[in-house]
Amino acid sequence: MLFLQFSIIIIAILVGARIGGIGLGVMGGLGLAVLVFVFGLAPTSPPIDVILMIAAVISAAAAMQAAGGLDYLVKKAEYLLRKNPKQITILSPLVAYVFTFVAGTGHVAYSILPVISEVAQEAKIRPERPLAVAVIASQQAITASPISAATVALLALLSPFGYSLFDILKVSIPATLVGVIVAAIFSLNTGKELANDPEYLRRLKKGLLSDSSNQSKKVMNVFKARLSVIIFLMATFSVVLFGSIQSLRPSFMIDGEMMMLDMPAIIEIIMLSTAGLILILTRTSGLEAASGSVFSAGMQAVIAIFGIAWMGDTFIKGNLTEIMASIQDIVTQMPWLFGLALFIMSILLFSQAATVRAVMPLGLALNLSPLLLIAFFPAVNGYFFFPNYPTVVAAINFDRTGTTHIGKYLLNHSFMKPGLIATATGILVGYLLIHLYW
């Protein structure tokens, strides 16, 4: 029965990933229905706190986008890249990392990819080098951002064990940043030089490379855009502050016992009010915020976590005794296998947050140290493995020279080497840091 139920979960994930959009979440719901009504498993509680935290963060990020904040940041990034074209392979992943770190979603990378491609081509640098590692950096930063869905999900799981947001960030930020820098250094010599690349020369000879430039979107109201960015950054800083210093959190007398406000509620309150402040102070339409790409991508993530995490929780709780009996000894002896499991599941789920919420509880059930799970956090960045994620596809399409490619054998694509290097380095650095800090 265990194998059959697990097969249902894998089928639901594969079909949902193929459908795209809200497909992953609703197929998770369908898989949950089979587990409950066919196999008789008792459904667990849905991950309401995680869903509400993500919804609040997405509301704030969407409001900033509607106010022109993201376009303002893109303009600043474009200026930096065009001023230092020769260093683009190192600078572009750092810019992508900062963008995702601030916004909490990797989808903001779409805005800077065409600029990276054009600046690299103008500097006669193979665009594959900065583009591929920039996409990887935008994924790695998800596991470092204090307001990303993945970090929020991990915090919700580990806070009952006494670990704070700062405990996660002081490992994940340096680990992923070092991973991205190492991947960028290795990317400096990827492929042939642009002037010697046969695909580029073929396109050049046929006149397929137009002279049209990719300019970032004009910021209509700089004051509004800058104000929205400042408000959002202050909110992000507040979340980190409350998560790091418990004495700052308000406490209330409930049933004769003093209770401290927990981080999920703090994040929800701060980010919802941030969205409200941005809309009011910049006089931005709420409908415009709801129609933006950030809100759309964020709500898809919410639905994915709702369905997939609920299905995964139900499967694990319903079969916990059997699962632990079969794999506890081997995982205890070789804990790195759990990191590999996280990586593989992230490939299937196309979401760091969904992977955290679906698989990390199993690690806790297997009595793995929460510190080890923090070190393994970068392992959930595996969805570059198959070159079909939207940011991966976008990078390929934005490269008019054809150097950023999928490859003859599917897996030998432009993103594989920087992705594996960044992820492996991040895990290794994270492992060293948990032994240094604790």
PyMOL commands that set and color helices and strands:
alter all, ss='L'
color gray80, all
select helices_A, chain A and resi 2-19+23-37+48-66+69-83+85-103+106-111+113-122+128-143+149-161+165-187+194-196+198-205+222-244+246-248+263-281+286-290+293-318+320-333+336-349+352-365+370-375+377-380+390-398+416-437
alter helices_A, ss='H'
color red, helices_A
select strands_A, chain A and resi 251-254+257-260
alter strands_A, ss='S'
color yellow, strands_A
deselect
rebuild
show_as cartoon
